[in-house]
Amino acid sequence: MWTKQQPLAEPPAVSPSQGAGSSVVSFSSPSSGRQSSPVARGSARLGASLQIKGQITGSEDLHIDGIVDGPILLRGHELTVGPTAQVNSEIHTGAVIVYGKVVGNLHASGRVDIKKDGSIIGDISTARISIEDGAHFKGRIEIDPTKPQAAAD
């Protein structure tokens, strides 16, 4: 991993010079085994200066503050779309918290929370949903309370 002398922005990543091809970015935690303690969950963060074009898959929670253009697959894990994030994506995840902007359909086995300044343009399929005053949503909502049991593999 990185030491304190190396900033997180320096590790090799998908750069704009790597071209028009599709990229896959995968995240996994060292302890990716199923554990009952929520403290043991891994977490990853895409900073505000990062732009990703391609598919993101992973087995840990993800916080996005940058720009993502491509599908996101985090089954059973939580995606947080930060206030500076712009996500143009088909999203499949356990739970989603939106503070920024999402364009695309969301499929969450758990809960979708759209916070005060959050925006979603697309259809939502989830077991539970919360939309705060001041949030923006345009699309259809399908609520299936049995979704968490069906998604638990």
C-alpha positions in Angstrom: 0.0 0.0 0.0 1.0 3.6 0.2 3.1 5.2 2.9 2.6 8.6 4.4 5.3 10.0 2.1 3.2 9.0 -1.0 0.0 10.9 -1.6 -3.0 8.8 -2.6 -3.3 10.6 -6.0 0.0 9.1 -7.2 -0.7 5.4 -7.6 -1.2 4.1 -11.1 -4.8 4.4 -12.2 -6.7 4.6 -15.4 -5.5 7.8 -17.0 -7.1 9.8 -19.8 -4.2 8.9 -22.1 -5.1 5.2 -21.9 -7.6 5.9 -24.6 -11.1 5.3 -25.7 -11.2 1.6 -24.6 -13.4 0.5 -21.8 -11.8 0.1 -18.4 -12.6 -2.1 -15.5 -11.8 -0.9 -12.0 -12.2 -3.5 -9.2 -12.1 -2.9 -5.5 -11.7 -5.7 -2.9 -10.8 -5.7 0.7 -8.2 -8.0 2.2 -10.8 -9.5 4.4 -13.5 -9.9 1.8 -15.0 -12.9 3.6 -18.5 -12.5 5.0 -18.2 -11.3 8.6 -21.1 -10.3 10.7 -19.4 -7.2 12.2 -20.1 -4.0 10.2 -16.7 -2.7 11.5 -14.9 -5.2 9.3 -16.3 -3.9 6.1 -13.8 -2.5 3.6 -14.2 0.9 2.0 -12.8 2.7 -1.0 -13.0 6.4 -2.1 -12.7 8.0 -5.5 -11.6 11.6 -5.0 -13.1 14.8 -6.5 -10.3 15.1 -9.1 -10.8 11.6 -10.5 -12.7 10.8 -13.7 -13.5 7.1 -14.5 -14.8 5.9 -17.8 -15.6 2.2 -17.6 -17.1 -0.5 -15.4 -16.6 -0.4 -11.6 -17.0 -3.7 -9.7 -16.1 -4.4 -6.1 -16.7 -6.2 -2.9 -16.6 -3.3 -0.5 -18.3 0.0 0.1 -17.5 2.9 -2.2 -17.6 6.7 -1.8 -17.5 8.7 -5.1 -16.6 12.4 -5.2 -15.4 12.6 -8.8 -17.0 11.8 -12.2 -17.9 8.2 -13.2 -19.3 7.2 -16.6 -20.0 3.5 -16.7 -21.8 0.7 -14.8 -21.2 0.2 -11.1 -21.7 -3.2 -9.5 -21.3 -3.4 -5.7 -23.8 -6.1 -4.8 -24.5 -6.1 -1.1 -22.4 -3.1 -0.4 -23.0 0.7 0.0 -22.4 3.4 -2.6 -22.2 7.0 -1.5 -22.4 9.6 -4.2 -20.7 12.7 -2.6 -21.8 16.3 -3.1 -19.3 17.0 -5.9 -19.9 13.7 -7.7 -21.4 13.3 -11.1 -22.3 9.7 -11.9 -23.7 8.6 -15.3 -24.3 4.9 -14.6 -26.4 1.9 -14.3 -26.0 1.0 -10.6 -26.5 -2.3 -8.8 -25.7 -2.2 -5.1 -26.9 -3.0 -1.6 -27.6 0.6 -0.6 -27.2 4.1 -2.1 -26.8 7.5 -0.5 -26.9 10.4 -3.0 -25.6 13.8 -2.1 -24.5 14.6 -5.7 -25.9 13.9 -9.2 -26.8 10.5 -10.6 -28.1 9.9 -14.2 -29.1 6.3 -14.7 -31.1 3.5 -13.2 -30.5 2.3 -9.6 -31.1 -1.2 -8.4 -30.6 -1.5 -4.6 -31.3 -4.5 -2.6 -31.6 -2.4 0.6 -32.2 1.4 0.8 -31.9 4.4 -1.5 -31.5 7.8 0.3 -31.6 11.0 -1.8 -30.3 13.8 0.4 -31.2 17.5 0.4 -29.1 18.6 -2.6 -29.0 15.2 -4.3 -30.4 14.5 -7.7 -31.4 11.3 -9.5 -32.6 11.1 -13.1 -33.6 7.5 -13.8 -35.6 4.6 -12.5 -35.1 3.2 -9.0 -35.8 -0.4 -7.9 -35.3 -0.9 -4.1 -36.8 -2.3 -0.9 -36.9 1.1 0.9 -36.5 4.7 -0.2 -36.0 8.1 1.5 -36.2 11.5 -0.4 -35.4 14.6 1.6 -36.9 18.0 1.1 -34.9 19.8 -1.6 -33.8 16.6 -3.4 -34.5 16.2 -7.1 -35.8 13.0 -8.6 -37.2 12.3 -12.0 -38.1 8.7 -13.0 -40.1 5.7 -11.7 -39.8 4.0 -8.4 -40.5 0.3 -7.9 -40.5 -0.7 -4.2 -40.2 -4.4 -3.4 -40.0 -5.1 0.3 -38.9 -8.7 -0.3 -35.8 -7.5 -2.2 -33.3 -7.9 0.7 -34.2 -11.6 1.2 -34.1 -12.3 -2.5 -30.7 -10.6 -3.0 -29.1 -12.3 0.0 -26.9 -15.1 -1.6 
